[in-house]
Amino acid sequence: MTVNTKATYIDVLTVKLTASLGHDLPDEVKVIVNGNELAKSAYTFINGIVTIPAGTIDNDVIIEADGIIQVYDITFNGTKVSSDVADSITYGDDLNIVMTVSPGYTLLAGSLTVKVNDVVLSSSDFTYDEGSKTIFVSYLKINGDVVITAIGIAGDVTVDDNGKIATVVLGEEMINDTVDNKNLNIDVSSLRNVTDVVLTETSLEALKDAISSGSVETISVILDTAIIVIKLSDLAGILDEDDLEELVVSITPSEHDIAGDGETVVQITVTYAGNRMTVFEGGLLVTLDYELPNGKTSDSVRIWHIVSDGAGGEIREALDCTYADGAVSFTTNGLSKFIIGHFTAEPVPEPGPSGDSGGSGGSSMAIIAVIAVIAVIAMLAVYFLVIRKP
């Protein structure tokens, strides 16, 4: 950069330098007066400010400073995805990253995160070509360290145009690869907008074989903000069918008149062949992300299941739950809508002036009145007994 200014012989000249975008200030500058470069000792350059003392300037002054172009770190975090991307990028360069996905896994745009200078880029700020598995980020978007996170999803996974429904096709090999402690993780949590997970007929056929071998006992459907664990014993009836159909697990925000102010309603459904499954004898373990409101504590969190009252209406049925690490967990044998809220204890009345709990002494007066009435009745009863005695 070059700064031109004017000053008189008796002036102290102070000039603040500012680096251009993508550059840092240099460690030193060059000061030229009347065509001659001043010695470094004739001025100071501290924290971007050039100071030339009075009595130094007797002609035109030129301050020259060459900004240092910035170089940013690149960090790549891949799960079942790898890349040979360089570890740095220079300001003004576009970023192209070619990735390799492990066999049997899918990498979708929704499971990619690009962060620049600690700010997550929106999907419109970079492009991803699914065919070539390439991310492109224009130099115009790069002004700091870059962190790319890419998460491969087990199976052949597709998402609808709205980004809400993920269809998962799993083969037997992929099931064996993703089983941990006899639990099969169907993890689409990297697809942050997905609310419905569809297990195709092919997936259920592979799951059926895994059950018969004893390698799988539960499946965990993992969404961005929820997890539902299903015991396969509760699916035994449908998996015994010759012609299997789709199984859909859905967890979506909802609402209900029975919910109070500040309470959260969630709809959880499991459907098979388009029919809703409502009873799970083995019990479903559900975990839902839940941020505590201001003024609330973890020990006050409660879960209620909205169930039929047997007379055409609906009531709230309390369920045992635990709250930890920003999520509430509970077990249920049935599915419909659930309310997340808080238990509020009833206030204890303040003691009254006379020391009783009524607050005004009214209760004591009522008790005295009742005792008086009982006494009168007792006296009358004695009187009638006396006059009737032969």
N, C-alpha and C positions, 0 to 999 in steps of 0.2 A: 504494500500500500504506500501511497505518497500523500503527504499532508503539506499544503502550502498555506502560510500565514504571514503576518507582518507584525513588527514590534519596533520600538525605539531603543536607543542606546541605553537609556536609564531604566528600561522595563526588565522585570523578571518574566521571562516567557514560560508559560505552562501549557502544555498540550497533552490532552488525554487521547490515547489511541484505542480504537475498538476493532477487534478482529472481525473479518468477514465471516459469513456462515460457512461452517466446515473448516475453519482455520483457527489456530491459536496464535497469540501474540509471540513474537520472537523473544529470545533472551537478551538481545541487544539491538540497538538501532544505530543509524549513521546520521550525524548532524553536520550540515555543511553551511558555512557562513562566508559569503562573498567568494564562493567557489572553492573554499578550502575546508576540508574536513576537520572538525574539532577533535581534540584529544578526548578520550573517554572520561578523563578526569575533569574536563571543563563543563560537564553537565551530569545530570543523574537521570536514570531511567528505572523507576520503581513502580511495580503494580500497574504498568501500562501508562504511566505519566512521565513525560519528558519535562524536565525543569532546567532552564538555561539561566544562570544568574545575570543580574544587571551588570552592565559594563562589558558584556561579551559581544552583543549584537551591534555591528557597525555597518551592516549591509543585509541584503536578502538572505533569508534562512530557508533551508530545505531540510526536512526530516524524512529520512527514508527508512521504512520498516517492511521487511518481507515476512508475511504471515506464514506460519507452519501448517501445512495441510494435515487434517486430522486422520488418524487411522483407528478404526473401530474393531473391537473383538467380535468374533462370531462363535456362538455356542450352539451346538446341535444336540438335542436330546431326543433320542428315538427309542420307541418300544416296538420291537419287531420291525423296525425300520432303521436303515443305516444310510450314511452318506459320506463321500470323500471331500466335503466342502472345506475350503481353506479356513484357517483360524482367524483371519482378519480381512478387512475390506477398507479401501481408501475412499475418502469422501469424493464424490463425483462419479463413482463406479456403480453400475447396476449390479444387482445380486441375482445370480442364477444358481439354483441348487438342484442337482439331480439325485434322487433317492432310490434305494432298493428296498423292496418290501419282502419280508420272509414268505416263503411258499405257504399257501393256505390262508393268508391274511389279506385284508383289504385296507387301503389307505384312501380315505375320502377327505374332501376339502374341509368338512365339518370337524375332523379330528386333527386339524393343523392349527397351530398358534404361532404367529409371528409377532415378536415383541421388539420394538426399537426404542432405545433410550428409556426403557422401563414402561413404555406405553404399548398396549396391545393394538395392533393394526386391525382395522375392520376388513371384512372379506373383499371390500371394494378397493383396498389399498395394495393388494397383491393378487397375483393370479396363480392358479394351480392347474396344471394339465394332468388329468388322471391317467391318460394313456402313457405319457412319457415319465410320469411321476416327477415333474419339474415345478419348482416354485420360482417365480420371477418377482423381484421387488425393484422398482425404479429407484435410481439414485436420489430422486427428489424426495423420497420417503425415508432416506437413511441419513440420520443426523446423530447417531449414537451407537452404542453396542447393540448387537443383534442376537436375539435368542430365538431359535426355532425349535418347537416341540411337535413331534410327529408320532402319532399312536396308531399302530396297526390293530385292526379289529379281526378277531378270529372268524373265519368263514368267508363266504361270498356275501357281502353286505351291500344293499342298495337302500337309498332313502328317497321318499317321495318328494315332489317338487316343493312342498311346503316345509320340508325338513322335519316333519313330525313323526313319520312312520318309518321305522327301520325294519327291513325284511332280511332275515338271517338264514342262510343255507349252510348247514354244517354237515361235513362228512364224518365217517367213523374215525379217520385219522386225526381230524381237528378236535373231535371230542376227547380223544385220548391225550392230545397235546394240552388241553385246557382244563383237565380234571385235576383238582387238588383236594386230597382227603375225601374222596368220593363225592365231591361237589363240583358241578360243571358251572363255570362262570361264563355267562353270556353278557359281556361287558361292552355296552355302547355308551358309556358315560362321557367319552370324548366328543360325542355328538350332542352338543349341549341343548339343542332344541327338541330332541326326540322324546315323545311321551308314550309311544306305542311300539312294542317289539313283536314282530311276527315270526314265529317259528314255522317253517314250511313243512310240507309232508316229508320231504327228504330228510330234514333235520330230525323229525320225530322218528323216522325209520332208523336212523343212526342211533338215536337215543334209546330206542327200543332194544337194539342189539347190545348197547352198553349196559342196560339194566339187566338183561339176561345173563351177562357175564359177571355181574356184581360189581362193576367198576364205578357205577354212578348211583347215588341214592338221593341226591338233591340237585336242583338247579337254582342258581342265583341270577336273576335278571337285574343288571346293574345299570341304572340310568344316571344322569348327571346329578339329580337331587334325591334319588330314592333307590332302595334295594328291596326286592321281594324274593324270599327264599321259599321254594315249593318242594315239598317231599314228593318223590316220584310215586310213592304208594298211593297218593291221591290222584295220580294220573293213570293208574294201572288199568282202570276200566276203558279209557279211550285208547291207550296204547295196545290193548289186546285186539283192537279192530283190525280187520284185514285191509280196509281202504282208509288210510289215515287222511285227515284234513288239517287245516291250519290251526295253530294255537296262538292266541294273541294275549299278551299281557299289557295292560294299560294303567298308567298312573297319571292323573290329570287334576289340576286345580278345579274346584267346583264351588257350589254355594247351596245353602239350605235355610229355610225360614227358621228352623229350630236353633240355628247357630246364633250366638250372641255377638255383640260388638267386639271387634278385635280378635275374634276366633277365626281359625283357618279351617277350611273344608277341603278334603281331598277325596276324589273318587278313585277307587281301585277296582279293576275288573280283570277277570280271566275268562276268555271265551274260547270255545272250541266249536268249529264248524258253524260259527255264527251264533251259538247258544251260550248264554252266560252261565258260568259255574259259580255257585254261591256257597257250597258247603265243602270244607276241607277238614276231614277228621284228623289228619296228622298235624294240622295247625300250620299257618303261614307266618313266617317271621318277616316283619316289615320294618324298614328303617327309612325315616323321612328327614331330610334336612329341615332344620327349624331354627331361626334366629330369635333369641330371647328378646322380647320387647324391653324398652327401658323400664326399670323399676321392678322387673320380674326376676325370679330366681329359678334355678334348674329344678329344685325340689318341689316347685309348685306346678310343673308341667303335667298336664293330664290328657288322656286320649279317651274319646267317647265314640262308640260305634252307633250309627243311626239304624235302628231296627224297628220292626213292626210291633205295635202295641197289642195286636190281636183283635183290634176293633176297627180296623181301617185307617188308623193313624200311625204315627211314628214317634219313637221316644229315643232318648239318649241312654246308652248302656256303657257304663264306665269299664275300661280295660286297664289292667296293670301295664305300666310302661316304665322305661328308664330314659334318662336324658344324659348324653355325654358327647363331647367333641362336636357340638353344634348339630346334633341329630337326636331324634326321639325314636325309640325302638319298642315294638310291642308284638305280641302273638295273637292271632285271631283265627277262629274256625270258620268265619263267614266273611263275605265281601259285599260291600256296598259303598256308602260314604262314611267318612271318619272326620271327627272334629278334633283339632288340636287347640287346646286352651289352657287355662290356669285355674287351680283351686284357690278360692278366696274364702278365708275363715270369716264367720259371722262376728261382728264386734261384740265385745263383752260390755254389758251396761256398767256405767260408773256407779259406785256406792252413793246412796242418798245421804242427806244430813243426819238421819237417825242411825246410820250405820248399816241399814239394810240395802238390798240390791235394787230397790225400786226407784231410788233417786229422789222421790218427793214425799215419802212416808205414806203414800196412798195405799200401798199393799198392806201395811200394818193395820191401817184403819179398817180395811176390808176384812182382814182376819178377825179383828176384835168384834166386828159386827156379826160375822158368822157365828162366833162363839156365843155371843149374846142371844142370838136367835135359838141356837141349840139349847141353851140354858132355859129359856122361856118355855120351849116345847117340853123339856124334861119336867119342869115344875107343873105344867098342865097335866102331864101324864100322871104324876103322883097325885094330884088333886082328884082326878077322875077315879083313880084306884081307891082313894080313901073314901069318897062318898058312896061308892058302890059296895064297900065292905059290909057284909051283913052283921 
